[in-house]
Amino acid sequence: MFNLEKDNYTKEEVTKLLQSETDKVRTEYSKKVKELESKLPPEKSEKELELEKKEQELLAKERHFKVRETLEKNQLPSELAKFLTAEEDVESVVSELSEVLNQHILNNSYKPTSKKNNDGITKEQFAKMGYLERMSLFESNPELYNKLSN
């Protein structure tokens, strides 16, 4: 372009030389900036972020209602829904929970002790009973006591 051996450059030539060199650098950097910007993920606007937040809230509510519905279908308290956050297979989680709770209830439920069958007392046996035995029979089975005492 320019001859460097030349000693006298006019002001216009120097300006053109500087301008062309700065243009080269500017275009080179602008290409690099565009290339790097294309690699960055696009920034989301405030409305898009708000929309995504609402969408996540809606999905969470749907999951919560699905869990409640499944719990009720399996005859479990629907209040357990706030403790279950199963993302994938709600049905299997609830059925496992149902099995565990039912097993726990069966193992820890009240089991009545064998009750004495006082119906086998005859009038003769009643007649031979002492006062304390009769009082005990009256407290435990008043119908039988009245039946035998008459």
C-alpha positions as CSV (number, residue, x, y, z in Angstrom):
1,M,0.0,0.0,0.0
2,F,2.2,2.7,1.3
3,N,5.8,2.9,0.6
4,L,7.7,3.1,3.9
5,E,10.9,4.3,2.2
6,K,9.2,7.5,1.4
7,D,10.1,10.2,3.9
8,N,7.5,12.8,3.3
9,Y,3.9,11.7,3.8
10,T,1.2,14.2,3.4
11,K,-1.3,14.6,6.2
12,E,-4.0,12.9,4.1
13,E,-1.8,9.9,3.5
14,V,-1.0,9.5,7.2
15,T,-4.7,9.9,8.0
16,K,-5.7,7.3,5.4
17,L,-2.9,4.9,6.7
18,L,-4.1,5.2,10.3
19,Q,-7.7,4.9,9.2
20,S,-7.1,1.7,7.2
21,E,-5.1,0.2,10.0
22,T,-7.7,1.0,12.6
23,D,-10.4,-0.4,10.3
24,K,-8.5,-3.6,10.0
25,V,-8.2,-4.0,13.8
26,R,-11.8,-2.9,14.4
27,T,-13.2,-5.5,11.9
28,E,-11.0,-8.2,13.3
29,Y,-12.2,-7.5,16.9
30,S,-15.8,-7.1,15.8
31,K,-15.6,-10.6,14.2
32,K,-14.2,-12.0,17.4
33,V,-16.9,-10.3,19.5
34,K,-19.7,-11.7,17.3
35,E,-18.2,-15.1,17.4
36,L,-18.0,-15.1,21.2
37,E,-21.5,-13.6,21.5
38,S,-22.9,-16.4,19.3
39,K,-21.4,-18.9,21.8
40,L,-23.1,-17.3,24.8
41,P,-26.6,-18.4,25.7
42,P,-29.1,-15.7,24.9
43,E,-30.2,-13.7,27.9
44,K,-33.8,-14.0,28.8
45,S,-36.0,-11.0,29.2
46,E,-37.8,-10.3,32.5
47,K,-41.1,-11.5,31.0
48,E,-39.6,-14.8,29.9
49,L,-38.1,-15.3,33.4
50,E,-41.5,-14.5,35.0
51,L,-43.3,-16.9,32.6
52,E,-40.8,-19.7,33.4
53,K,-41.3,-19.1,37.1
54,K,-45.1,-19.3,36.7
55,E,-44.8,-22.4,34.6
56,Q,-42.7,-24.1,37.3
57,E,-45.2,-23.1,40.0
58,L,-48.0,-24.6,37.8
59,L,-46.1,-27.8,37.3
60,A,-45.5,-28.1,41.1
61,K,-49.2,-27.6,41.8
62,E,-50.1,-30.2,39.2
63,R,-47.7,-32.7,40.8
64,H,-49.1,-31.9,44.2
65,F,-52.7,-32.5,43.1
66,K,-51.7,-35.7,41.3
67,V,-50.0,-37.0,44.5
68,R,-53.1,-36.1,46.5
69,E,-55.3,-37.8,44.1
70,T,-53.2,-41.0,44.1
71,L,-53.0,-41.0,47.9
72,E,-56.8,-40.7,48.2
73,K,-57.2,-43.5,45.6
74,N,-55.0,-45.7,47.8
75,Q,-57.0,-44.7,50.9
76,L,-54.2,-42.8,52.5
77,P,-54.4,-39.3,54.1
78,S,-54.1,-36.6,51.4
79,E,-52.2,-34.5,53.9
80,L,-49.1,-36.7,53.1
81,A,-48.9,-35.0,49.7
82,K,-46.9,-32.1,51.0
83,F,-44.2,-34.6,52.1
84,L,-44.0,-36.5,48.8
85,T,-42.2,-34.8,46.0
86,A,-41.8,-37.7,43.7
87,E,-41.0,-36.3,40.3
88,E,-41.2,-39.5,38.2
89,D,-43.4,-42.4,39.3
90,V,-46.0,-41.2,41.8
91,E,-48.0,-44.4,41.6
92,S,-45.1,-46.6,42.7
93,V,-44.0,-44.3,45.6
94,V,-47.6,-44.1,46.9
95,S,-48.1,-47.9,46.6
96,E,-44.8,-48.5,48.5
97,L,-45.9,-46.0,51.2
98,S,-49.3,-47.7,51.4
99,E,-47.6,-51.1,51.9
100,V,-45.2,-49.7,54.6
101,L,-48.0,-48.0,56.5
102,N,-50.4,-51.0,56.3
103,Q,-47.6,-53.3,57.5
104,H,-46.8,-50.9,60.4
105,I,-50.5,-50.6,61.3
106,L,-50.9,-54.4,61.3
107,N,-47.8,-55.0,63.4
108,N,-48.6,-52.3,65.9
109,S,-52.3,-52.4,66.1
110,Y,-54.2,-53.5,69.2
111,K,-54.5,-57.2,69.6
112,P,-57.1,-58.2,72.3
113,T,-56.0,-60.7,74.8
114,S,-58.0,-63.9,75.0
115,K,-61.0,-63.3,77.0
116,K,-62.2,-65.7,79.6
117,N,-65.4,-67.4,78.5
118,N,-67.5,-67.0,81.6
119,D,-70.5,-68.4,79.8
120,G,-69.4,-71.9,80.7
121,I,-70.3,-71.3,84.4
122,T,-73.2,-73.5,85.5
123,K,-75.6,-72.7,88.4
124,E,-73.9,-75.3,90.5
125,Q,-70.5,-73.6,90.0
126,F,-72.1,-70.3,90.7
127,A,-73.6,-71.6,93.9
128,K,-70.1,-72.8,95.1
129,M,-68.5,-69.4,94.3
130,G,-67.4,-67.2,97.2
131,Y,-68.4,-63.6,97.6
132,L,-65.3,-62.2,95.9
133,E,-65.7,-64.5,92.9
134,R,-69.3,-63.5,92.5
135,M,-68.4,-59.8,92.8
136,S,-65.7,-60.3,90.1
137,L,-68.3,-62.0,87.8
138,F,-70.8,-59.2,88.4
139,E,-68.2,-56.6,87.4
140,S,-66.9,-58.5,84.3
141,N,-70.2,-59.9,83.1
142,P,-73.3,-58.5,84.8
143,E,-75.8,-60.3,82.4
144,L,-74.4,-63.7,83.2
145,Y,-74.4,-62.8,86.9
146,N,-78.1,-61.8,86.7
147,K,-78.9,-65.0,84.7
148,L,-77.2,-67.2,87.2
149,S,-78.4,-65.5,90.4
150,N,-82.1,-65.7,89.5
